[in-house]
Amino acid sequence: MARLSDQLADWLSRVELLARGAERHRVEAVTMTAALKTQLAGRLRIAVEDREIQIPMDEAIRNDWHSVERRTGASGQILLGAARRDGAHADRFWAAALALHAAGDA
């Protein structure tokens, strides 16, 4: 089983700790770039459309999933993001996308 963690500067030490303690697991540091977010979100969308996974019947999760917005940046690249609400910004959506990514690499 793979574990994934967003590789932000203040999280790097946590990722390193996970990697050191990962006996049965592979730890992959992930930098959430615009390109990776597009790839992860697309893969998650296809999995939902193909009924490989379902969005759980939980209001907080559904709100997170539906809060992700697509816009085009000044350079023409696709940007995905969500407004911060209650201290989160689509965290459950990105957790699901990262889990699907990890499951595909397992």
N, C-alpha and C positions, 0 to 999 in steps of 0.2 A: 504494500500500500504506500502511496506517495503522500507526503504532506507538502502543502504549498503555503508560502507566506509572502506577503507584499514586501518587497525589499526597499523600504524607505530608510533614509539615513539613520533615524533614531530606532529603527527596528532591526537594523543589520546585526547588532549583537544578539538579539533574540533568535534570529535565523541561525546564527553561528552556534548558539547554545542548542537549538533543536537538532542541528546537524551532528553535533558531538554526541547527543543522547539518543540518536536514531539508530538503534540496533537492527530492528526489523524493517525500518522505513527508510525511504529515500527522501531527503529534503532538498527542495529546489527553491532557490531564491528567485523571486519573480519581480521584475520591475514593470509596473502597470503603465506602459506606454499607450499612446492612442492606437497604434497598430495592434498591440496585443489585446487591448480592450475590444477592438472591433472583431478580432479573431475569436476571442472567448465568447462574446455576446452572440456572434453568428452561429457558433457551434451549439450554444445553449438554445437559441431559437429553433434551430433545426431539430434538436433532440425533443423539444416540446411539440413542434409541429408533427414529427414522426411518432409521437406518443411513446417515446422511449422513457421520458420522465414526465411528471405532472407537477404543476405548480400546487404546492400544498394549500389546503383549505384553511389558511390562517391569515387573518386580516393584515397583520404586520408584514408578513412575507409578501403577500400580494401587493400591498402598497409599495414596498421596496421594488418589486419587480416592475411595477407599472410606473415608477418614478424615473426610470432611466430614459433620458432624452437624447436624440441624435441631432447634431447640428454640424454644419460645415465650417471649418476654420478659415482664416484669411488666406491660407495657402492652398485651400481646396481639400484638405484632408478631413476625413470624418472624425468627429469628436463625440464621445459618449460620456454622459455624466448625469448627475442628479443634484437637485438642490439639497442642501443640508437641512434635515428635519430631525428634531429630537436627538441631536448629536450624531446622526448617521446620514449617509448619502448612498443609498442603495447597497448597503453592506451585505444584506442577505442575497441579493441578486449576484454580486460579485463572488460571494462565498460559493454559491451554487455553480457559477461558471468555472471557478478554480477547481472545485470538486470534480466536475465533469472532465476538466483538463487532466487532473491527476488520475482519474479512473481510466482515461484513455491511454495514459502512459504506464499504467501498472502492468 
